[in-house]
Amino acid sequence: RLSRLAKESGLFPVFEAEGDEITGVSKIRKLAPVEEYLMPQKRYQHLFKPEIDKETIGRIQQIADRNVVKFGLID
């Protein structure tokens, strides 16, 4: 489940490359917010407790959004 969320959030795009050229991309069917990927993992609990760190999560979401555009993860 976490692997799928990592891919569907755009944080960890799945693609094939030959040399420095991207030859294939695994598209995302349903884009998930990065919070869905981060929240179930204890190593990221500091972002949610005692209160949600919206600034940091927002920066992580921006990284994911750039990956979606850069790799063309959504049709």
Helices and strands as residue ranges (DSSP letters): H 2-9, E 15-18, E 21-25, H 34-38, G 42-47, H 54-71
